[in-house]
């Protein structure tokens, strides 16, 4: 089966998770993603995990850069900009997430690019927006989490505001970029016209809290974290994480009377009254948890599943990767990278009945420089001159172990 985006070319100037994960998603769907990066590669290639790297490369990079081809370019040089324009001329979409104004300094802003390829879909992502009072500030995930209200509303009442344990504004922004790139390409098929798309981390943080923010601005409700660890500011018991004899479980929606009866807990209020359940949420959770602490996780899950609870074990990353349902869903795959050898990473979270998904390994810096230049019509002498003048650097592109 053909890949859905096999005839689409992406000029990928992006970096880090917001951009890199977005373009990987397009590459997973068959797009030819040409990753344009400086000599030595983009910053995330050497982003440490707990101060360490995996054989001199960051797992962050390996996680977000499969199904791409890498060309290194000095975009500050006239020759490098010309090569970039040659790539853009043949591309269907461009994705970048530099700070506002950086692409313009390279001579590759939307107006410049539109002169080269008037039908291109130009996707520009940032921290807070291309203009406005925060446009010039550096943007990063935890800052967007904080500004969007997420940090304030996560954790227990007595704890300080708590960020999520993952870069979720980056992740949602990446999904937004990928989705709307495809939407704009679809619209171009109907109208023949490209366009500029802008998004940012702050918008992502606001967007994925649509339920909570809509509730807050329209109702007389106070978003207040619970003392006992209820998992959502607007939820009553038993929603949250509970200690067991050998770990923890998460409880979602449940028949509270059935759970209480299974655990031998006397009702503290009228469980059919949602307001009462919310007002007594801390006492109910503490009462339930006093019983769950003495029951092994597997036994508790069996018992509460039979009682109609929505329940799951709390896993660490290794447990999650090894979980039989995760493996069944093909959400852990194997790829290779020079020096690292075989490594595991996450798969594609959807399956498609009329499309096959294939994977190519993440590229080393400039691995496909000569290949891309040749496709653009550069001859051997021109390629050699570009490398000699430091415009490109294909020496990093030898895939040797």
C-alpha positions, -999 to 999 in steps of 0.1 A, spaced: 0 0 0 13 35 -7 20 58 22 -5 86 26 20 114 22 45 97 -2 44 125 -27 48 153 -1 81 170 6 88 188 38 116 214 42 122 208 79 140 237 96 126 227 130 143 216 161 136 201 196 103 183 203 78 210 192 91 209 156 111 177 154 83 154 166 58 171 143 79 165 112 86 129 123 49 123 123 47 136 87 77 114 78 59 84 94 31 89 70 55 88 40 65 124 35 100 131 23 113 151 53 145 170 44 160 180 78 181 212 73 205 216 102 238 233 110 272 215 108 273 190 137 235 188 138 207 205 157 209 212 195 187 183 206 213 158 193 234 164 224 206 172 249 216 151 280 194 129 301 203 132 337 236 147 325 243 117 303 241 107 266 235 74 249 269 68 232 273 105 225 238 110 212 206 121 230 177 97 232 155 128 227 170 131 192 166 94 184 129 96 196 120 123 172 140 121 140 133 88 122 120 89 86 141 120 77 170 129 55 196 153 69 215 180 50 238 204 68 238 240 56 253 273 68 221 294 64 241 326 72 260 323 39 246 333 5 254 299 -9 236 281 20 206 303 16 205 295 -21 206 257 -14 178 262 11 158 281 -15 164 253 -40 150 228 -15 120 251 -7 112 255 -44 106 218 -46 89 214 -13 52 213 -4 56 226 31 81 242 53 82 238 91 103 260 115 102 268 152 129 293 157 123 324 178 102 350 159 124 369 134 152 343 130 140 329 96 136 365 84 172 371 93 182 342 72 162 357 43 137 328 46 107 344 62 73 337 47 74 366 22 108 356 10 98 319 7 65 329 -10 85 346 -37 104 313 -43 73 290 -40 40 308 -39 20 276 -32 40 264 -2 24 257 32 46 276 56 43 265 93 59 287 119 58 277 156 71 296 186 68 298 223 41 324 228 33 338 193 48 357 165 37 390 180 22 403 212 36 412 246 55 379 251 66 374 215 103 382 221 106 361 253 122 326 251 96 299 251 98 265 267 74 238 278 74 245 315 68 282 309 37 274 288 25 249 314 28 276 340 11 303 320 -17 281 308 -29 272 344 -17 235 343 10 239 368 -12 257 393 -38 229 391 -16 198 393 -6 181 426 -19 181 461 -32 213 478 -4 214 503 23 210 477 36 237 454 22 240 419 34 209 400 44 206 364 34 175 344 60 148 342 64 152 304 68 180 280 31 180 272 29 215 257 57 206 233 39 173 225 5 189 219 20 217 198 38 190 177 5 172 171 -11 206 162 17 213 137 14 179 120 -24 180 119 -27 215 104 1 210 79 -20 181 65 -51 202 67 -35 231 47 -21 206 22 -56 192 17 -70 227 13 -43 235 -13 -55 204 -33 -89 221 -34 -79 257 -39 -44 255 -54 -32 280 -28 -7 276 0 -7 296 32 11 305 64 2 287 96 13 300 130 10 282 164 28 282 197 34 264 230 11 287 250 -18 281 226 -12 243 230 -14 246 268 -47 265 266 -61 242 239 -57 209 257 -73 223 288 -104 233 269 -128 215 294 -112 231 325 -109 266 311 -144 266 297 -157 256 331 -136 282 349 -146 312 328 -183 304 326 -193 290 360 -189 299 396 -165 271 403 -131 273 419 -103 251 406 -88 239 439 -64 210 443 -74 184 469 -54 176 500 -56 138 494 -45 137 458 -78 136 438 -65 135 402 -84 165 388 -95 198 403 -131 195 392 -135 158 401 -148 141 432 -137 108 447 -125 82 439 -107 98 409 -70 96 416 -41 74 425 -43 49 454 -15 31 473 -16 -7 474 4 -32 493 30 -34 466 25 -3 444 -2 20 432 -33 20 411 -53 47 394 -90 49 397 -111 68 372 -149 68 369 -165 42 391 -196 31 408 -186 45 442 -212 25 463 -200 -8 447 -163 1 454 -170 11 489 -190 -21 495 -162 -42 480 -137 -26 503 -160 -27 533 -162 11 537 -192 28 553 -207 57 532 -196 91 544 -223 109 525 -250 103 499 -229 88 471 -256 96 446 -252 134 453 -224 146 431 -220 178 451 -217 159 483 -192 135 468 -171 165 456 -173 182 490 -162 150 508 -137 139 482 -107 140 506 -124 121 533 -137 95 508 -103 90 492 -85 87 526 -111 62 537 -108 41 505 -70 43 506 -69 30 541 -82 -2 527 -64 -4 494 -30 -1 512 -34 -37 525 -43 -53 492 -17 -63 465 -21 -45 432 -32 -75 411 -58 -86 437 -71 -51 441 -75 -47 403 -94 -80 400 -117 -71 428 -125 -36 417 -129 -45 381 -155 -69 392 -171 -41 411 -174 -19 380 -144 3 385 -123 18 358 -88 10 371 -52 6 360 -19 -1 375 6 27 379 37 19 358 71 35 355 85 40 320 101 6 318 70 -12 330 49 8 305 72 -1 276 71 -38 286 33 -38 292 16 -66 271 -10 -42 257 16 -16 247 36 -44 229 4 -58 214 -3 -23 200 32 -22 184 40 10 203 76 0 209 98 -5 178 134 -11 171 157 12 150 194 16 146 219 45 149 257 45 144 276 40 176 244 32 195 234 1 175 198 -11 180 176 10 202 139 9 211 116 39 207 79 45 205 58 35 174 29 52 156 -2 55 177 -26 48 149 -32 19 124 -46 25 90 -64 -1 69 -52 12 36 -17 24 43 15 9 54 39 26 78 76 20 74 105 33 94 140 46 84 167 51 110 174 87 123 201 103 102 235 114 113 243 151 106 244 157 69 240 120 60 220 128 29 237 161 20 252 149 -13 221 129 -22 198 159 -17 221 182 -36 223 158 -65 185 156 -66 184 194 -68 207 193 -99 241 201 -83 270 184 -100 300 168 -83 321 199 -86 294 222 -72 289 198 -43 326 197 -36 328 235 -37 300 239 -12 317 215 12 351 231 7 337 265 15 320 252 46 285 257 34 278 220 38 295 194 59 289 159 46 318 144 66 293 137 94 272 117 71 291 84 70 270 57 86 297 36 100 295 16 132 
